[in-house]
Structures are given as structure tokens and as C-alpha cells.
């Protein structure tokens, strides 16, 4: 078996706030006089994770905090063999909490630029919007994306809240060339994916694992080549899938869908992208060629420039060609 850290990878679904080093969070929390949440590797459902994540966000207060976590994020991803990453950031939430419309995203962008200078990794930002929050805030998220050259926006959070109220926001984003990536088919069933693809105009689906419950939806996703950002360890840790062995990833692959592997909330659940690849390889007895195909799928599904995609694809081929 080849070294999965050495496999060149694109990481498409990872939340910045859930990828902060615990040591850094403790230092930042102490400096800001904020209680730091304890490390967790499993949660009693999505609500418990959301409460935990709010405590993480509360630790970040100063521009230097966002610069630091952005720079360290790049270093950690590059060390894990990631060559390109699209990191999700809830900018409007920090804006409201701190009363600083542009500071959190501007400071994070500075940190990501420093991280690229340190490591060579390419990192772009996706801005998410919790479904339960207002349409007005969603418009602000789109405005932030346009001002700060974010690659995309999308819905996150409880899927019981519908996509339809945000239709005009996503139409405007689409017209402006902002890519759309929504969390769907994680908590709720195929209907949430259909809404994300239809009203939400999704270029990719975050999670999407419940597509296996609807053969017609599987066929549509396959025909339209809409990639899924699958995050097995996160699904298990949040109680959405009983175990890694029960994960529907093999069925999604067998249905001919474009499946990408991602760590989602790596620090919160004690994983990394390479570890995610290892768990999937070991659980489902996949060979190196299958792992290379998963890596290629992520590169193709990314919003990276063609030159970046070609460079990573060449690296994957070289990895597989090594004896």
C-alpha cells in the first residue's frame, strides 16, 4: 500500500472553525478571556455539534486570531499532502458577533496568503450561510464573497429549513459567477438534495449521502455529473451513520456518481484528509488505484484553475506509478 499522505489531494469540504489546532484555540481563548471548549470526537447529533462550534467561534476576536488560524490551516493541510483546498468559513456570523463587517474575512485571507507563501498550497474560500438565518444575512454573505473574491457560497446547518426563501440570492450569485455549494442530504432525505440542485443551483453537494434512498435522484446526479463532497468520519461522529462500515460511500461509487472524500470537521472529530482516505481504504478494502481515482475525482470537481488541476493530476499519476 502506498503512502496516502504522499498522494496529492484536493480538499473541498472542510470548515475553518473546525480545523483549528487545539493548542492554538487554547492560546487564543486565554488571550481573549474566553472559555475554550473541550476536545470532542463524537457528538449526540448535529445540535450538540453546533453548540460546540459556537464555543469555538467565540474564541476568535482579533484580526491576529484569524490571520493565525488561516496560516496554520495552510501549513496543516500542506503537511497532510493537500495541494489545493477550498475552506468553508461562516464570515457573516463573525461579522455580526464582532460588529466588524469585513475584518474576519480580510484577516483570514491575509493568513491564507501567508500560508501559501510558506507552503505553496493554493487555498480559496467558500462562505456558508446557516439555513435558519435570514435572507438579509444571506445577501450580506454574497456581498462579502464579491468584495473578497470568495469562490462560492452555500447553505449549511439544519436541512429542515428550506432552500426556497434564498432563491433570489442564488440566482444573483450564479449570474455574478459565484459558485454554489450547499449542504444537503446529510440529515434529511433526497428532497433536500433536489432542492439544493434545483432552487439552489448547486454546482456541488456537501455530503449528499441520502441520495442512495432514491434511484431516480442517483440517475439525475450521475447524468448531470454533480459531485458529492462525502465526509464519512464526520457522518459517523454526528450519529448520521451508525459506523464506517455502514457508510453508503460504496453504493454511491457503484451508482457511478462523482464522489470526493473530505474531512469536514477534522479537529472536532480527530481526523485529517489522509486519515479519511486511510479509513475508507481499510474499511472497504480499496486498492491504490481506487484511492487515486477518489483523489482525481476531487481534483476534477474542484474550482481550481486548469493549471492547478493538471499539476495535481500529474502528481496523482506519478504516485500511482511508483513501485
C-alpha positions in Angstrom: 0.0 0.0 0.0 1.3 3.4 -0.9 1.6 6.3 1.5 -1.7 8.3 1.5 0.0 11.4 2.8 2.1 11.4 -0.3 -0.9 11.2 -2.5 -1.6 14.7 -4.0 -5.1 15.7 -2.8 -7.7 18.4 -3.3 -9.8 19.1 -0.2 -13.2 20.5 -1.0 -15.3 20.3 2.2 -13.5 21.5 5.4 -14.7 24.1 7.9 -12.1 26.5 9.1 -13.5 26.8 12.6 -13.4 23.0 13.0 -9.8 22.7 11.7 -8.1 25.0 14.3 -5.4 23.3 16.3 -6.5 22.7 19.9 -3.2 24.2 21.2 -3.9 27.4 19.2 -7.5 27.6 20.3 -6.4 27.3 23.9 -3.9 30.1 23.5 -6.3 32.4 21.6 -9.1 31.7 24.1 -6.8 32.5 27.0 -5.6 35.7 25.4 -9.2 36.8 24.8 -10.5 35.7 28.1 -12.9 33.2 26.5 -13.8 29.7 27.7 -12.4 27.1 25.3 -14.5 24.0 24.5 -13.0 20.7 25.4 -11.8 18.4 22.6 -14.5 16.1 21.2 -14.5 13.2 18.8 -18.2 12.4 18.8 -21.5 14.3 19.3 -25.1 13.4 20.2 -26.4 14.7 17.0 -26.0 17.9 14.9 -27.4 20.2 17.6 -24.7 19.2 20.0 -22.0 19.8 17.4 -23.5 23.2 16.5 -23.3 24.2 20.2 -19.7 23.1 20.4 -18.9 25.0 17.2 -20.3 28.2 18.7 -17.9 28.0 21.5 -15.0 27.6 19.1 -16.1 30.7 17.1 -16.4 32.7 20.3 -12.7 32.3 20.9 -11.8 34.3 17.7 -12.0 38.0 18.3 -8.9 39.9 17.0 -7.6 40.2 13.4 -4.5 38.4 14.6 -6.6 35.4 15.6 -8.0 35.0 12.1 -4.6 35.6 10.5 -3.0 32.9 12.7 -5.6 30.2 12.2 -5.6 30.8 8.4 -1.8 30.5 8.2 -1.7 27.4 10.4 -4.6 25.8 8.4 -2.5 26.0 5.2 0.5 24.5 7.0 -1.5 21.6 8.4 -3.2 20.9 5.0 0.1 21.0 3.1 1.7 18.7 5.7 -1.1 16.3 5.0 -0.4 16.2 1.3 -3.1 18.6 0.2 -2.1 20.7 -2.8 -5.4 22.6 -3.2 -8.1 23.4 -0.7 -11.5 25.2 -0.6 -12.1 26.1 3.0 -15.6 26.9 4.3 -15.9 30.0 6.6 -19.0 31.5 8.2 -18.0 35.1 7.7 -21.3 36.7 8.4 -21.6 35.1 11.8 -18.3 36.5 12.8 -19.3 39.9 11.3 -22.4 40.0 13.5 -20.7 38.8 16.6 -17.8 41.3 16.4 -19.5 44.2 14.7 -16.8 44.2 12.0 -18.3 43.7 8.5 -15.1 42.8 6.6 -12.4 42.2 9.3 -12.8 38.4 9.9 -12.7 37.5 6.2 -10.0 40.1 5.3 -7.8 38.8 8.2 -8.4 35.2 7.3 -7.5 35.9 3.7 -4.2 37.5 4.9 -3.4 34.4 6.9 -4.2 32.1 3.9 -1.9 34.2 1.7 0.9 33.9 4.3 0.2 30.2 4.4 0.6 29.9 0.7 3.8 31.8 0.8 5.0 29.3 3.5 4.0 26.1 1.8 2.9 26.7 -1.8 -0.6 25.4 -1.2 -3.5 27.0 -3.0 -6.5 27.9 -0.9 -9.8 29.5 -1.8 -12.7 30.4 0.4 -16.3 29.2 0.4 -18.7 31.2 2.5 -21.6 29.3 4.1 -24.9 30.6 5.4 -26.9 28.7 8.1 -30.3 27.9 6.7 -32.1 29.1 9.8 -30.6 32.6 9.4 -32.3 35.4 7.5 -32.3 36.1 3.8 -30.9 39.5 4.6 -27.9 37.9 6.0 -27.5 35.6 3.0 -27.4 38.7 0.8 -24.6 40.1 3.0 -22.7 36.8 2.6 -23.0 37.2 -1.2 -21.7 40.8 -0.9 -18.8 39.6 1.2 -18.0 36.9 -1.4 -17.9 39.5 -4.2 -15.8 42.0 -2.2 -13.2 39.5 -1.1 -13.0 37.2 -4.1 -14.5 34.1 -2.4 -15.0 31.3 -4.9 -18.5 30.4 -3.7 -21.3 30.5 -1.2 -23.8 28.0 0.1 -26.3 26.8 2.7 -25.3 24.9 5.8 -27.0 23.9 9.0 -30.3 22.2 9.7 -31.8 20.9 6.5 -35.3 21.2 7.9 -35.1 24.9 6.9 -35.9 25.1 3.2 -33.8 26.4 0.3 -36.7 28.3 -1.4 -36.5 31.6 0.6 -33.0 32.1 -0.8 -33.8 31.6 -4.4 -33.1 35.2 -5.5 -29.7 35.2 -3.6 -28.6 32.1 -5.5 -29.8 33.4 -8.8 -27.8 36.6 -8.3 -24.7 34.6 -7.2 -25.0 32.4 -10.3 -25.2 35.5 -12.6 -22.2 37.0 -10.8 -20.1 33.9 -11.4 -20.1 32.8 -7.7 -20.1 29.1 -7.4 -22.9 27.4 -5.3 -22.2 24.5 -2.9 -25.0 23.5 -0.4 -25.0 21.1 2.4 -27.9 18.7 1.6 -28.8 15.0 2.0 -26.9 14.7 5.3 -29.6 15.0 7.9 -32.6 14.9 5.6 -33.6 12.8 2.6 -33.4 13.1 -1.1 -35.8 16.0 -1.2 -33.2 18.3 0.4 -30.8 17.3 -2.4 -33.4 18.0 -5.1 -34.0 21.5 -3.6 -30.3 22.2 -3.5 -29.8 21.2 -7.1 -33.0 22.9 -8.4 -33.8 26.1 -6.5 -30.2 26.3 -5.1 -28.5 25.8 -8.4 -25.8 23.7 -6.8 -22.5 23.1 -8.6 -21.6 20.5 -5.9 -23.4 19.0 -2.9 -22.0 19.0 0.5 -22.5 15.4 1.8 -25.4 14.1 -0.3 -25.3 10.7 1.2 -29.0 10.2 1.3 -29.1 10.2 -2.5 -28.9 6.4 -2.1 -32.5 6.4 -1.0 -33.8 7.5 -4.4 -32.7 5.7 -7.6 -34.1 8.4 -9.8 -32.1 11.1 -7.9 -28.9 8.9 -8.3 -29.5 8.8 -12.0 -30.0 12.6 -12.2 -26.8 13.3 -10.2 -24.9 10.9 -12.4 -26.3 12.3 -15.7 -25.7 15.9 -14.6 -22.3 15.0 -13.1 -22.9 16.9 -9.9 -20.2 15.9 -7.4 -20.8 14.9 -3.8 -18.5 16.0 -1.0 -18.6 12.9 1.2 -17.3 13.1 4.7 -17.6 9.6 6.3 -15.9 10.2 9.7 -18.0 13.3 10.3 -21.2 11.4 9.4 -20.4 8.7 12.0 -19.3 11.2 14.7 -22.5 13.1 14.4 -24.6 10.0 14.6 -25.9 10.3 11.0 -24.4 6.9 10.0 -24.0 4.1 12.5 -20.5 3.1 11.7 -17.8 3.5 9.0 -18.7 0.0 7.7 -22.4 1.1 7.3 -21.5 4.2 5.3 -23.2 4.4 1.9 -20.0 5.5 0.1 -19.6 2.2 -1.8 -23.1 2.4 -3.0 -22.6 6.0 -4.3 -19.5 4.8 -6.1 -21.3 1.8 -7.6 -24.0 4.1 -8.8 -21.4 5.9 -10.9 -21.6 9.2 -9.0 -18.6 11.7 -8.7 -17.6 11.1 -5.1 -15.0 13.2 -3.3 -13.5 12.4 0.1 -13.3 15.2 2.7 -12.6 15.6 6.4 -15.3 18.3 7.1 -14.6 19.0 10.8 -11.2 17.4 11.2 -10.1 18.7 14.6 -13.5 18.2 16.1 -13.6 14.5 15.2 -9.9 13.7 15.3 -9.1 13.1 11.7 -7.4 14.6 8.6 -7.9 14.1 4.9 -5.2 11.5 4.7 -6.7 9.7 7.7 -10.0 9.8 6.0 -8.5 8.2 2.9 -6.9 5.5 5.2 -10.2 4.8 7.0 -12.0 4.4 3.7 -9.3 2.2 2.2 -9.1 -0.1 5.2 -12.9 -0.3 5.8 -13.8 -1.1 2.2 -10.6 -2.9 1.1 -9.9 -0.5 -1.7 -6.6 -0.7 -3.6 -4.3 2.1 -4.5 -5.9 2.6 -7.9 -9.2 3.2 -6.2 -7.7 5.7 -3.9 -6.1 7.5 -6.8 -9.5 7.6 -8.5 -11.0 9.3 -5.5 -8.2 11.8 -5.5 -8.7 12.5 -9.2 -12.5 13.0 -8.6 -11.8 15.7 -6.1 -9.3 17.5 -8.4 -11.9 17.4 -11.3 -14.7 18.6 -9.0 -12.7 21.5 -7.6 -13.0 25.1 -8.7 -9.2 25.3 -9.2 -7.6 26.7 -12.3 -6.8 24.3 -15.1 -3.1 24.5 -14.5 -3.6 23.6 -10.9 -5.8 20.6 -11.8 -3.3 19.4 -14.3 -0.4 19.7 -11.8 -2.3 17.7 -9.2 -3.5 15.1 -11.8 0.1 14.6 -12.9 1.1 14.1 -9.3 -1.6 11.5 -8.7 -0.4 9.6 -11.8 3.2 9.7 -10.5 2.1 8.5 -7.1 0.3 5.5 -8.6 3.2 4.7 -11.0 5.7 4.4 -8.1 6.6 0.8 -7.3 
